[in-house]
Amino acid sequence: MQFTKMHGLGNDYVYVDCIRQRPPADPAVLARRISDRHFGVGSDGLILICPSERADARMRMFNADGSESEMCGNGIRCVAKFVHDHGIATKPRLTIETGRGVLTLDLEVQEGQVARVRVNMGEPILEAAQIPTTLAGNPPCNAPLVAGGREFAVTCVSMGNPHAVMYVDDEFFDLHTRDRVAEFGPKIEHHEAFPRRVNAHFVKVHTPTEVTIRTWERGSGLTLACGTGACAVCVAGVLTGRTARKILAHLPGGDLELEWSDADNCVYKTGPAVEVFTGEWPAA
């Protein structure tokens, strides 16, 4: 089975072209094996690029633990790059079918290769039951949640997958931020308030147009970036009055430009997509 390793801001996945070769028999098992950073290729998960009757291609995304997720904001940028650069559909605007519907992507092409992608991520889902969460509010804003003996004020948003956004102080964002995220992230991910688990984001606001985000990703753990999570942070900032509708988000893997448009209520995300290498997996 041929594969391509790609990343968006260090959020790395193994991509398999299932349009021109047979899909793996058991993607969940393959995701666990191929994602292993010691015995596999190493990645945050597996993404299958499949035929679609509704769009230029269909994306299926599996976390490193084998669980299937509805969407991946960094992953879909790389899908668009693959579809364009590998000749599946070479046009400046693509449509990709995902677990949250068909999304539109505008490509920034340099010397025939996609460098950056602007994605219309669609409207945020704000009803608690659809996020889903049992916390009160539509959506829950600054809702108290105790995890690991610490109380957080949580704002919940779905971008096709569930997110919990927490604004934290300078003490949390000290030299041991990674350890803090690793400590509290899994407790929030598996908290009973989130029946389908949740992606946990810890945010520091610098100005109304600039934030720093650290993420514990559902099913993958610590990651260098989460595209849907950054979109959720953009929405949560507006809902809680902390940030503007257009922000620059700093993530460990790089920066994303985000805008929650008041014209169509959709969230737009712009960032890079990078192909790292190709290879062949001996069994699928």
N, C-alpha and C positions, 0 to 999 in steps of 0.2 A: 504494500500500500504506500503510495507516494504521499508526502505531507509537506507543508510549508510552515515554518516557524515565523510568526509575526508579532508585533507589539504596538500598542498605542500608549505612549507615556510609560513604558515598562510593564504595563498590564498585558502579559504575554500569553498567547494561546497557540496551540497546534491546529492548523487549518487543513481540512481534507476536502479536495474537490470531488464531490459526489455527483457532479454533472457528467464528468468524463471518465469516472471509474465507479465501481460498485461501492455502495456505502458499507461501513463496517456492520457486522452481524449484531454486535452488542456494544453500542456506543458508550454506555455507562461503564462497562468493564474496561473498555479501551481508554476512556478518559482517566480512570484511576491509574492505569499502568503507564500510559504515555506521559502523564503529567508529573510522575515521580521525578524529582530533581536529582536523585542518586542513581536510580535504576532505569529511568526512562529518558525521554527527550528533555523533560522539565518544562513546566508551564503552569499557569493558573487554571487551565482547563482545555477542553477540546471544542472546536467549532466546525460543524459540517456545513459546507456550501452546496445546497441542493437545488434541483429544478423547482420552478414555481409556475403555476398557471396564472398567477396574479401579478407577478413582478419579474424583474430581471433575474433574481435568484432568491432562494429561501435560506435563512440562517437558523441552524439549531445549535444551541450552546449548552455544554455540559461542564459543570464545575469540576475541580480537581478531585472531589469526593465522589464523583459519578452522578450527582443529582443534576437534573435538567432545569435550567433557568429560562425565564421568559425572554430576557433581553440582556444585552451587554453593550453599553454605549461605546466603549473603546473597541470592542470586538467588531461592531458593525462598521466602523470606519475602515478596519483592516479588510473586512469582507468586500467593501466597495473597492478598495485598492486592488485586491486580488481579482475581482470580477473585471475591472478595467485593464489592469496591467497584463493579465493572462489571457486577454482576448475573448472573454465570455460576452461582454457588452462594453464596447469602447465609445462612450458618449459622456458628455460633461455632467449630466444628471441621471442618477440611477434610482431605481426603486428596489427595496429589499423587503421581503416578507419575513416577519418575526412573530414571536409569541404574543406580541401586543398589536399586531396588525402590520400593514405595509407602510414603511417609512421612506421618505424622500431624502436623497443625499446629493449635495452639490460638490463637485470635485475641483480641487486646485491642482492642475497638471503642469509639471515642469519637465521639459525634454522628454515628453511621452510617458512619464511616470507620475502617479498620484503622490503628492507631497502632503497635502492637508485635505480634510473633508469637513464640510458643514452639514450637520444632520438635523433635520426637523424631527425631534424626538416625540412630537405629539403633545397633547394636552396632559397635564398632570392629573392623576386620580387622587381625589381628596376625601372621598367618603370612607370612613373608618372601616366599614364592613368589606369594602372592595380593596383596601390596601394590602392585606387585611390586618386589623389590630382591634383588640378589645378596649383600648384606651378611649376615653371619652372625647368627643368632638368630631367635627367633620370639616377639616381634619383635626386631630389632636394637635394643639399648639401649646408648647411649654408644659406638657402634661408631666406630672411627677412620676418617675419610675425608679425603683430601687433595684440596683444590680451590684452584686459583690460588696454589699455594705455601704454603697455610696448612692446618693440620690441625684438623678439627672433630670433636667427639664427637656423633654423629648418632643420634637415636632415630626409628625409622620407624613410621608408622601409616597405615592407609588408612581413610578415611571414605567409601568408594566411589570415591575418587580418592587418589593417592599423596601422602604428605607426609613431609618430612624436617625434624625439629625439632632446632635447635641452641641450646644455652644459652650465651650469650656474656657477657663481662665488661664493666665500666664503660668500658673503653678503646674497645671496639667501639661502644658506645652513647654516643658523644660527639656533638659538633655535626655530624659528617660521617657519621652513621649511614646516611642515604639513599644517600650515595656508596658506603659499604661494601656495602650490600645490592645496589646496582646492579653492583658489582664482582664479588662472589662469587655472587650469586643465579643468574645464567645459567650459571656454571660448574658449580654443583651441579645445576641443572635438567637439564643435558645430560650429567651424569657417567655413565660406563659402568655404574656400579652400579645405575642406574635405567633399565631397558629401555623403559619407557613415559614417560620423563622424570619430573619430580617437582616439587612445590611446596615451596619452601624458606622456612623460618620461623626468624628469629633472635629469641631470647627473653631478656628480662631479668626475673629473679624479684625482686620487692620484698618480699613476705611469702608464706607458704604459701597465701594466698588471693588474691593479686594479682600480675599479670604485665603486662609490656608486650611487644607483638609487632610486628615488622616483617617484611613478606612480599615475596618474589619469586614471582609466580604463574605457573605453567606456562602458556605460550601467551599471556600478557598482560603480563608484566613487573611493574614496581612498581605495586602497587595499595594503596588506602587501607584495605582490609580483606579478609579471606578467612574466611568462616564455617566451612567445613569445616576450614580450617587451624587456627582457634581451637579447634575441637573436638579436633583432633589434639594440640594443645598441652596441653589439659586432660588427655588420656589419657597423654601422654608425661610430664607432671609427676608423675602418680601412679606410673607404671612406674619412674621414676628416683628417686622419693622426694623430689622437690623441692617439690611442691605437694599441696594437698588435693584431694578429689574435686569440690569446688565452688569455683569461682574467678571473679574479675572480671578480664576481659582488656581492656587499653587498646590500641586500634589507632589509627592516624592519623585515621581517619574517625569514631571514637567508641568506645563501650564495648559489650561483649557479656557476658552472664551465662551461665556454662557449668556443667554438672554431669554427671559420669560416675556414674550411679546404680549403687550396689551391689545394688539390689533387682532390677533387670532387665538390668543390664549395658549399657544404652543411654545415649547421650550426648544431653543436652538443651541447647538453645541458645535464648536469648531476646534479641531486639533489635528495632530499629525498621525500618520499611519506608516509603519516601517516594516519591510520584509527583511528578515534576518538570514535565513538559510532554508534550503530544501533538503529532503532526505527520503529514505525509504524505511518504513517500519516492517519488520519481518513477518508479522502476523496481525490480522485484524479480525 
